[in-house]
Amino acid sequence: MTKDNVSRETFPLTASSESDLVAAGGVVTMTASTSVDIERRLITGEIVDYGVKGHTSMGPTIFLGGSLKLPSVLSRVKLIIEHVKNNAAVGYLQSIDIQSKLATFKVPPGAEGDEALEKAANGLRDGLSVGVEVTAHSFDSQGNLVVKSARLYEVSLCTIPAYENSRVLEVIATHETEEIKMNPEQLAAALAAGTIQQTAHDEQLAAWNAAHPVEVAASSNPVAPVAPVAPILVQAQAAPIVPPGAAASSSGPASFDVRAASTFVADYLRAGNPAGGLTAALADITVDSDLGESLRPKWIDEVWTADKSERPLIDIATSGGDIDGLSVAGWKHVGEPEVVEYDGLKTDIHSNEWSTIGVTADAQPFAGGWDIERRFIDLGSPQFINNAFKRAVKSYKRNTENYVRTKLLAAATTLPGGTTLPSLTAVLTQLGVSAVAIGSEISFVQMGATAWAEFVAMDEADVPWWLKNQGEINLGTTGGTAGNIKFSVGSGLAARAVLSGDGQAYTWYEKEPPIQVQAENIPKGGVDIGVFGYGALIVNDARALFKTAIAAPAA
């Protein structure tokens, strides 16, 4: 397929949703299909799409019509690969029509040039992408960078261009390098740019017309030479422009919304196009590219830390409610009033001695306090104090559970059989018998870690009949219910210890929730925080609390 088979559609540009800054009446040539003709070592294609938004190395960008400015010697514009300037160029600009953006590049013989021609011809690398130094720009209402003037210094063959229509239209790839054939538009552009003389222009135009008689006859208006392009003064550095609604800044934005993107690009241009200016290709943007530190860490506040602040012993206890004094006081029977069989007939009834005694428990204080430097609050996380309070309350819960466990162990009755029983089965059996004997029940069993492991590994045949009611054990939280008994692991118990009993055997009184205090410490530049809690434990009947341990299996 030759270039004369290329289908083109020319239409006027108008303002659109992409940009309201496109010059009215401008013209752009869109490629409907791509033509490849393997004849000579030339690459021709459109290098930019005027008035269309593309995503360049500096974000969303629109080139205005005629914004590209050329050097006085066209060959100074090099053809390179994927904007990698450290590698050798594979060609140079030979001619260009600045309005239609149609450019032709000469590719001298060589391995790099052969590969460039081959991949451009077979479509593997047929994108064209300009590398420019922006010398005049603005931002539209959508935050797009609008390029008004830019000095062209390189064009790259790339896999995916920023502008879809910036593609190779023709590849001429034989070694007949001296016989260069250009169409009338390219010849006119070359003459205007000064890359060929008038005599060469006329000779090649005549040769092209002879080779394309049908196209010449169909045209009622012969192609007129384009007026020479006046020398262009290249501005060394863009004037500082701050986008609408954004303040000038030397550091990058926190996130790339429209306002932040505009600020980022303005700072980039203000610095004199560092790192080679704007490239109209889908560039690799990595963390190393973040010169303005715009990719700041996402703040997630305090991360989770494993801790166990459940209170199974307190949760199952009889609740005495809020404690509002320095102690709690009550009374209990010593001995029981007995009611027995009676013969009647006005005979003497039975009577026995019994008494009451007072029961008291002091309110046990729990407290912790810290003097925190103000900078943690004034300049740090606003949740810092709240998180500190939450962690302190969890510590309070753990320590009140340990406090209750210690008190219960001190008051508990050792199971018949001694402080150590031969097996967990023996413990469970003895618990049921002992509880029934005094008129109580077993509502909780707390074990050390080793005892728990042996408990969950028990065979069904080893479980007492009274424990075989429907229930469940949660291995993940080391707790559960079986036979209407709550089981749990006690972190403060010895490995094989067992603490059990009736939840009615003790009552827990507590100031709930713990009191949180915060005060300014102005002389020291700090903030004092503290947590204060109060609890009191009454052991109602120590006979309904049991303790023992499980003997280690025989070796």
C-alpha positions as CSV (number, residue, x, y, z in Angstrom):
1,M,0.0,0.0,0.0
2,T,1.4,3.4,-0.9
3,K,0.9,6.8,0.6
4,D,-1.6,7.8,-2.1
5,N,-3.9,5.1,-0.5
6,V,-4.0,6.9,2.9
7,S,-7.5,8.0,3.8
8,R,-7.8,11.4,5.5
9,E,-10.5,13.5,6.9
10,T,-10.0,17.3,7.4
11,F,-12.4,19.2,9.7
12,P,-12.4,22.5,11.6
13,L,-11.7,22.5,15.3
14,T,-14.2,24.0,17.7
15,A,-14.3,24.5,21.5
16,S,-15.3,21.3,23.2
17,S,-15.6,19.9,26.7
18,E,-11.9,19.0,26.6
19,S,-10.9,22.6,26.3
20,D,-12.6,25.9,25.6
21,L,-9.3,27.5,24.5
22,V,-8.9,26.0,21.0
23,A,-8.5,28.6,18.4
24,A,-11.7,28.8,16.2
25,G,-11.3,27.9,12.6
26,G,-8.1,25.9,13.2
27,V,-7.6,22.8,11.0
28,V,-6.3,19.4,12.0
29,T,-5.8,16.3,9.9
30,M,-7.0,13.0,11.5
31,T,-5.7,9.6,10.2
32,A,-8.4,7.1,9.4
33,S,-6.0,4.4,8.4
34,T,-2.2,3.9,8.3
35,S,-0.2,3.3,5.2
36,V,3.1,1.6,5.0
37,D,5.2,1.5,1.9
38,I,8.6,-0.3,2.2
39,E,10.7,1.6,-0.4
40,R,13.2,4.1,1.1
41,R,14.6,5.0,4.6
42,L,12.1,7.7,5.5
43,I,9.5,7.9,8.2
44,T,6.5,10.2,7.8
45,G,3.7,10.9,10.3
46,E,1.8,13.3,12.4
47,I,3.7,14.3,15.5
48,V,1.1,16.0,17.6
49,D,-2.7,16.5,17.7
50,Y,-3.7,20.2,18.0
51,G,-6.6,21.0,20.3
52,V,-6.9,17.5,21.7
53,K,-6.2,16.6,25.3
54,G,-3.4,14.1,25.8
55,H,-1.8,12.7,29.0
56,T,1.8,13.7,28.8
57,S,4.7,13.5,31.2
58,M,3.3,16.7,32.8
59,G,-0.3,15.6,33.1
60,P,-3.3,16.5,30.9
61,T,-2.0,18.7,28.1
62,I,-3.5,20.5,25.1
63,F,-1.3,21.9,22.3
64,L,-2.9,24.9,20.5
65,G,-2.7,25.1,16.7
66,G,0.7,26.2,15.5
67,S,2.2,26.1,19.0
68,L,5.3,24.1,17.9
69,K,8.3,26.2,17.1
70,L,11.2,24.9,15.0
71,P,15.0,25.5,15.2
72,S,16.6,27.3,12.3
73,V,18.2,24.0,11.2
74,L,15.6,21.2,11.0
75,S,18.2,18.4,11.4
76,R,18.8,19.5,15.0
77,V,15.4,17.9,15.8
78,K,16.5,14.3,16.4
79,L,14.4,11.1,16.1
80,I,15.0,9.0,19.2
81,I,13.3,6.0,20.8
82,E,10.8,6.3,23.7
83,H,12.4,9.7,24.8
84,V,15.6,8.0,26.0
85,K,18.1,10.7,25.4
86,N,21.1,8.8,26.6
87,N,20.8,6.4,23.6
88,A,22.0,7.3,20.1
89,A,19.5,9.1,17.8
90,V,18.2,6.9,14.9
91,G,17.3,9.8,12.6
92,Y,16.7,13.5,12.2
93,L,13.9,15.9,10.9
94,Q,14.1,16.4,7.2
95,S,10.8,18.3,6.5
96,I,7.7,19.4,8.4
97,D,4.4,21.2,7.8
98,I,3.9,23.0,11.0
99,Q,0.1,23.4,10.5
100,S,-0.7,19.8,9.6
101,K,2.0,18.5,11.9
102,L,3.1,16.2,9.1
103,A,6.8,15.5,9.5
104,T,9.4,13.4,7.6
105,F,12.5,12.0,9.2
106,K,15.6,10.7,7.6
107,V,16.9,7.4,9.0
108,P,20.6,6.8,8.1
109,P,21.8,3.2,7.7
110,G,22.7,1.3,10.8
111,A,21.3,-1.4,13.2
112,E,19.4,1.0,15.3
113,G,17.8,2.6,12.3
114,D,17.0,-0.7,10.7
115,E,15.1,-1.7,13.9
116,A,13.3,1.6,14.0
117,L,12.1,1.3,10.4
118,E,11.0,-2.3,10.9
119,K,9.0,-1.7,14.1
120,A,7.4,1.5,12.6
121,A,6.4,-0.5,9.5
122,N,5.0,-3.5,11.3
123,G,3.1,-1.4,13.9
124,L,5.0,-2.5,17.0
125,R,6.4,1.0,17.5
126,D,4.4,3.3,15.3
127,G,3.6,6.1,17.7
128,L,5.2,9.6,17.4
129,S,5.7,11.7,20.5
130,V,7.2,15.2,20.6
131,G,9.7,16.4,23.2
132,V,9.5,20.1,23.7
133,E,10.5,23.0,25.9
134,V,7.3,24.9,26.9
135,T,7.9,28.6,26.5
136,A,4.3,30.0,26.9
137,H,1.4,28.3,28.6
138,S,-1.8,28.7,30.7
139,F,-4.4,26.5,32.4
140,D,-8.0,26.1,31.3
141,S,-11.0,25.7,33.6
142,Q,-10.5,22.0,33.8
143,G,-6.9,22.3,35.0
144,N,-5.4,21.1,31.7
145,L,-2.0,22.5,30.7
146,V,-2.6,24.6,27.5
147,V,0.7,24.9,25.5
148,K,0.7,28.2,23.5
149,S,4.3,28.0,22.4
150,A,6.9,25.2,22.7
151,R,10.4,24.7,21.2
152,L,10.6,21.3,19.4
153,Y,13.9,19.5,20.1
154,E,13.2,15.8,19.6
155,V,10.5,13.4,18.3
156,S,10.4,9.9,19.6
157,L,9.1,6.6,18.1
158,C,7.1,5.1,20.9
159,T,4.7,2.3,21.6
160,I,1.8,4.3,22.9
161,P,1.7,8.0,22.2
162,A,-0.1,10.6,24.4
163,Y,-2.2,11.6,21.3
164,E,-3.9,8.7,19.6
165,N,-3.6,10.2,16.1
166,S,0.2,10.9,16.4
167,R,1.2,7.9,14.3
168,V,3.5,6.9,11.5
169,L,1.7,7.3,8.2
170,E,4.5,6.1,5.8
171,V,7.7,4.2,6.0
172,I,10.1,4.2,3.0
173,A,12.9,1.8,3.8
174,T,15.3,1.0,0.9
175,H,18.9,2.1,0.7
176,E,18.2,4.5,-2.2
177,T,18.9,7.3,0.1
178,E,19.9,9.8,-2.5
179,E,16.6,9.6,-4.3
180,I,14.3,11.3,-1.8
181,K,10.7,11.7,-2.9
182,M,8.3,14.0,-1.1
183,N,4.7,14.9,-1.8
184,P,3.9,18.6,-2.7
185,E,3.0,19.5,0.9
186,Q,6.3,18.1,2.3
187,L,8.3,19.8,-0.5
188,A,6.7,23.1,0.3
189,A,7.4,22.7,4.0
190,A,11.0,21.7,3.3
191,L,11.4,24.8,1.1
192,A,9.9,27.1,3.7
193,A,12.2,25.6,6.4
194,G,15.3,26.0,4.2
195,T,16.2,22.4,4.1
196,I,16.1,22.3,0.3
197,Q,16.8,24.9,-2.4
198,Q,14.2,26.2,-4.9
199,T,15.8,24.2,-7.8
200,A,15.6,20.9,-5.9
201,H,12.1,21.7,-4.9
202,D,11.0,22.3,-8.5
203,E,12.7,19.2,-9.7
204,Q,11.2,16.9,-7.1
205,L,7.8,18.5,-7.5
206,A,7.9,17.9,-11.2
207,A,9.0,14.2,-10.6
208,W,6.1,13.7,-8.1
209,N,3.5,15.2,-10.5
210,A,4.7,12.9,-13.2
211,A,4.4,9.9,-10.9
212,H,0.9,10.9,-9.8
213,P,-0.9,12.2,-12.9
214,V,-4.4,11.2,-11.6
215,E,-4.1,13.2,-8.4
216,V,-2.7,16.3,-10.2
217,A,-5.5,16.3,-12.8
218,A,-8.1,16.0,-10.1
219,S,-6.8,19.0,-8.3
220,S,-8.2,22.3,-9.7
221,N,-5.8,24.3,-7.5
222,P,-2.1,23.5,-7.8
223,V,-0.2,23.4,-4.5
224,A,1.4,26.8,-3.8
225,P,4.7,27.0,-2.1
226,V,4.4,27.8,1.6
227,A,5.9,31.1,2.7
228,P,9.2,30.8,4.5
229,V,8.8,30.6,8.3
230,A,10.3,33.6,10.1
231,P,13.0,32.9,12.7
232,I,11.6,32.0,16.1
233,L,12.9,33.5,19.3
234,V,12.9,30.7,22.0
235,Q,12.1,31.8,25.5
236,A,14.7,30.3,27.9
237,Q,12.3,29.9,30.8
238,A,8.5,30.0,31.2
239,A,7.2,33.0,33.1
240,P,5.9,32.0,36.5
241,I,2.2,31.2,36.1
242,V,0.1,30.1,39.1
243,P,-3.1,28.2,38.1
244,P,-6.5,29.7,39.0
245,G,-7.2,29.3,42.7
246,A,-3.8,27.9,43.6
247,A,-1.0,29.6,45.5
248,A,2.6,29.5,44.4
249,S,4.5,26.7,46.1
250,S,7.9,25.1,45.9
251,S,6.6,21.8,47.1
252,G,4.3,19.3,45.5
253,P,0.6,18.9,46.4
254,A,-0.7,16.3,48.7
255,S,-2.9,14.7,45.9
256,F,-3.3,15.1,42.2
257,D,-6.8,16.7,41.9
258,V,-7.3,19.5,39.3
259,R,-6.0,22.3,41.5
260,A,-3.0,20.3,42.8
261,A,-2.1,19.1,39.3
262,S,-2.0,22.6,38.0
263,T,0.2,23.7,40.9
264,F,2.5,20.8,40.2
265,V,2.9,21.6,36.5
266,A,3.3,25.3,37.2
267,D,6.2,24.6,39.7
268,Y,7.7,22.2,37.1
269,L,7.6,24.8,34.4
270,R,8.8,27.6,36.7
271,A,11.9,25.5,37.4
272,G,12.9,25.8,33.7
273,N,11.6,22.4,32.4
274,P,13.8,20.2,34.5
275,A,14.6,16.7,33.4
276,G,14.2,17.5,29.7
277,G,10.8,19.3,29.5
278,L,7.5,17.9,28.3
279,T,7.3,14.6,26.4
280,A,4.0,13.7,24.7
281,A,4.1,10.0,25.6
282,L,2.7,7.8,28.3
283,A,5.8,8.2,30.5
284,D,6.7,5.9,33.4
285,I,6.0,8.0,36.6
286,T,7.7,6.3,39.6
287,V,8.3,7.3,43.2
288,D,11.7,8.6,42.1
289,S,9.9,11.1,39.8
290,D,8.1,12.6,42.8
291,L,10.5,15.6,43.1
292,G,7.9,17.7,45.0
293,E,7.1,14.9,47.6
294,S,3.5,15.0,46.5
295,L,3.1,11.3,47.2
296,R,2.9,11.6,51.0
297,P,2.1,8.7,53.2
298,K,-1.6,8.0,53.8
299,W,-2.2,8.6,57.5
300,I,-4.0,5.7,59.0
301,D,-3.7,6.6,62.7
302,E,-2.7,4.0,65.2
303,V,-2.3,0.4,63.9
304,W,-3.8,-2.6,65.6
305,T,-1.8,-4.3,68.4
306,A,-2.8,-7.7,69.8
307,D,-4.0,-7.5,73.4
308,K,-6.4,-9.5,75.5
309,S,-8.6,-7.2,77.6
310,E,-11.7,-9.5,78.1
311,R,-12.8,-10.1,81.7
312,P,-14.5,-13.5,81.8
313,L,-14.4,-13.7,85.7
314,I,-15.8,-10.2,86.1
315,D,-18.4,-10.7,83.3
316,I,-19.8,-13.8,85.0
317,A,-19.8,-12.4,88.5
318,T,-22.9,-11.1,90.3
319,S,-22.9,-7.4,89.5
320,G,-23.1,-5.0,92.4
321,G,-23.4,-2.0,90.2
322,D,-21.6,1.3,90.7
323,I,-19.5,1.9,93.7
324,D,-20.1,5.3,95.2
325,G,-18.1,5.1,98.5
326,L,-14.7,4.3,99.8
327,S,-16.0,0.8,100.6
328,V,-18.9,-1.6,100.3
329,A,-20.5,-3.2,103.4
330,G,-23.1,-5.9,103.9
331,W,-23.7,-8.9,106.1
332,K,-24.0,-12.7,105.9
333,H,-25.3,-15.6,108.1
334,V,-23.0,-17.7,110.3
335,G,-25.0,-20.9,110.6
336,E,-28.4,-21.4,109.2
337,P,-31.9,-21.1,110.9
338,E,-33.1,-24.7,110.7
339,V,-36.7,-25.6,110.2
340,V,-37.4,-29.3,111.0
341,E,-40.4,-31.7,111.5
342,Y,-42.7,-30.7,114.4
343,D,-45.2,-33.0,116.3
344,G,-47.7,-30.2,117.0
345,L,-49.9,-30.4,120.0
346,K,-48.4,-27.2,121.4
347,T,-45.1,-28.9,122.0
348,D,-41.9,-27.0,121.9
349,I,-40.7,-26.2,118.4
350,H,-37.1,-26.6,117.2
351,S,-34.6,-23.8,117.6
352,N,-30.9,-23.4,116.9
353,E,-28.2,-20.8,117.2
354,W,-27.1,-18.7,114.3
355,S,-25.7,-15.3,113.9
356,T,-24.7,-12.7,111.3
357,I,-21.4,-11.0,110.6
358,G,-20.5,-7.9,108.7
359,V,-18.8,-8.1,105.3
360,T,-16.9,-5.2,103.9
361,A,-14.5,-4.5,101.1
362,D,-12.5,-1.4,100.5
363,A,-12.7,0.2,97.1
364,Q,-9.4,-0.7,95.3
365,P,-8.0,2.3,93.3
366,F,-6.4,1.7,89.9
367,A,-4.6,4.6,88.3
368,G,-2.1,5.6,85.6
369,G,-1.0,9.1,84.5
370,W,1.4,10.6,81.9
371,D,2.8,14.0,81.1
372,I,2.8,14.3,77.3
373,E,4.8,16.9,75.4
374,R,2.5,19.4,73.7
375,R,4.0,18.8,70.2
376,F,2.4,15.4,70.1
377,I,-1.0,17.2,70.3
378,D,-0.4,20.5,68.7
379,L,1.5,19.2,65.7
380,G,0.7,15.5,65.7
381,S,-2.4,13.3,65.2
382,P,-5.6,14.8,66.6
383,Q,-6.4,11.3,67.8
384,F,-3.3,10.9,69.9
385,I,-4.9,11.6,73.2
386,N,-8.0,9.5,72.5
387,N,-5.9,6.6,71.5
388,A,-3.8,6.9,74.6
389,F,-7.0,6.8,76.7
390,K,-8.2,3.7,74.9
391,R,-5.0,1.9,75.5
392,A,-5.0,2.9,79.2
393,V,-8.6,1.6,79.7
394,K,-7.6,-1.7,78.2
395,S,-4.8,-2.0,80.7
396,Y,-7.3,-1.1,83.4
397,K,-9.5,-4.0,82.3
398,R,-6.7,-6.5,82.2
399,N,-5.5,-5.5,85.7
400,T,-8.9,-5.6,87.3
401,E,-9.4,-9.1,85.9
402,N,-6.1,-10.2,87.4
403,Y,-7.1,-8.5,90.7
404,V,-10.3,-10.5,90.9
405,R,-8.6,-13.8,89.9
406,T,-6.0,-13.3,92.7
407,K,-8.8,-12.7,95.3
408,L,-10.8,-15.7,94.2
409,L,-7.8,-18.0,94.3
410,A,-7.1,-16.9,97.8
411,A,-10.7,-17.5,98.9
412,A,-11.5,-20.7,96.9
413,T,-11.9,-24.1,98.5
414,T,-9.5,-26.8,97.4
415,L,-11.3,-29.7,95.7
416,P,-11.5,-32.9,97.7
417,G,-8.5,-35.0,96.6
418,G,-6.0,-32.3,97.1
419,T,-4.3,-29.5,95.3
420,T,-3.6,-31.8,92.3
421,L,-6.0,-34.3,90.7
422,P,-4.9,-37.0,88.4
423,S,-6.8,-35.9,85.3
424,L,-9.2,-33.3,83.9
425,T,-12.0,-35.8,83.9
426,A,-11.5,-36.3,87.7
427,V,-11.5,-32.5,88.1
428,L,-14.8,-32.0,86.2
429,T,-16.5,-34.9,88.0
430,Q,-15.4,-33.6,91.4
431,L,-16.5,-30.1,90.6
432,G,-20.1,-31.3,89.9
433,V,-20.2,-33.4,93.1
434,S,-18.8,-30.7,95.3
435,A,-21.1,-27.9,94.0
436,V,-24.2,-30.0,94.4
437,A,-23.2,-30.9,98.0
438,I,-23.4,-27.3,99.1
439,G,-26.4,-26.4,97.1
440,S,-24.6,-24.4,94.3
441,E,-23.7,-25.0,90.7
442,I,-20.7,-24.7,88.5
443,S,-21.2,-21.8,86.1
444,F,-17.6,-21.1,85.1
445,V,-14.3,-23.0,84.7
446,Q,-11.1,-21.2,84.0
447,M,-7.9,-23.1,83.2
448,G,-4.3,-22.5,82.5
449,A,-3.1,-22.9,78.9
450,T,-1.9,-26.5,79.3
451,A,-5.1,-27.6,81.0
452,W,-7.2,-26.0,78.3
453,A,-5.2,-27.8,75.5
454,E,-6.0,-31.1,77.2
455,F,-9.6,-30.2,77.7
456,V,-10.3,-29.5,74.1
457,A,-8.5,-32.8,73.2
458,M,-10.8,-34.9,75.4
459,D,-12.6,-37.9,73.9
460,E,-16.3,-37.9,74.2
461,A,-16.2,-41.0,76.4
462,D,-14.1,-39.1,78.9
463,V,-16.5,-36.3,79.4
464,P,-18.9,-36.5,82.4
465,W,-22.5,-37.0,81.6
466,W,-23.5,-33.6,83.0
467,L,-21.2,-31.9,80.6
468,K,-22.6,-33.5,77.5
469,N,-25.3,-31.0,76.8
470,Q,-25.2,-29.1,73.6
471,G,-22.4,-26.5,73.6
472,E,-19.5,-25.1,71.7
473,I,-15.8,-24.3,72.1
474,N,-14.1,-21.5,70.2
475,L,-10.5,-22.4,69.6
476,G,-9.8,-18.9,68.2
477,T,-10.7,-17.0,71.3
478,T,-9.9,-19.9,73.7
479,G,-13.4,-19.9,75.3
480,G,-16.8,-21.3,74.9
481,T,-19.8,-22.9,76.6
482,A,-20.5,-26.6,77.3
483,G,-23.1,-28.1,79.6
484,N,-24.2,-24.5,80.5
485,I,-20.7,-23.9,81.9
486,K,-18.6,-21.0,80.5
487,F,-15.0,-22.1,79.9
488,S,-12.0,-19.8,79.4
489,V,-8.3,-19.6,79.6
490,G,-6.9,-17.5,82.4
491,S,-3.7,-15.7,81.4
492,G,-2.7,-15.3,85.0
493,L,-3.2,-19.0,86.0
494,A,-0.4,-21.6,86.2
495,A,-0.3,-23.9,83.2
496,R,-2.3,-26.7,84.8
497,A,-4.3,-24.8,87.3
498,V,-8.1,-24.8,87.4
499,L,-10.3,-22.2,89.0
500,S,-14.0,-22.8,89.1
501,G,-17.2,-22.0,90.9
502,D,-20.6,-20.4,90.9
503,G,-20.9,-16.8,89.6
504,Q,-23.1,-16.0,92.5
505,A,-20.3,-16.8,95.0
506,Y,-18.8,-13.3,94.5
507,T,-20.0,-9.7,93.6
508,W,-18.0,-7.1,91.8
509,Y,-18.6,-3.4,92.3
510,E,-17.0,-0.9,90.0
511,K,-16.9,2.8,89.0
512,E,-17.9,2.4,85.3
513,P,-16.6,3.7,83.1
514,P,-13.1,4.6,84.4
515,I,-12.5,8.3,84.9
516,Q,-10.4,10.0,82.3
517,V,-8.6,13.2,83.3
518,Q,-6.8,15.7,81.1
519,A,-5.1,18.9,82.3
520,E,-2.8,21.5,80.8
521,N,0.7,21.6,82.2
522,I,1.7,25.0,80.9
523,P,5.0,25.6,82.8
524,K,6.4,22.4,81.4
525,G,4.8,22.7,78.0
526,G,2.9,19.5,78.4
527,V,-0.5,17.9,78.8
528,D,-1.2,15.7,81.7
529,I,-3.6,12.8,81.2
530,G,-4.7,10.1,83.7
531,V,-7.1,7.2,84.1
532,F,-8.6,6.4,87.5
533,G,-10.7,3.4,88.2
534,Y,-12.2,1.9,91.4
535,G,-13.5,-1.6,92.1
536,A,-14.4,-3.7,95.1
537,L,-14.9,-7.5,95.4
538,I,-17.2,-9.2,98.0
539,V,-16.8,-13.0,98.2
540,N,-20.3,-14.0,99.1
541,D,-19.6,-17.7,99.8
542,A,-16.1,-19.1,99.4
543,R,-17.5,-22.7,99.6
544,A,-18.8,-22.3,96.1
545,L,-15.4,-21.5,94.6
546,F,-13.0,-24.3,93.9
547,K,-9.4,-24.6,92.9
548,T,-7.0,-27.4,92.0
549,A,-4.5,-28.4,89.4
550,I,-4.2,-31.3,86.9
551,A,-1.3,-33.7,87.3
552,A,1.0,-34.0,84.3
553,P,0.5,-37.2,82.2
554,A,2.7,-40.1,83.2
555,A,5.9,-40.3,81.1
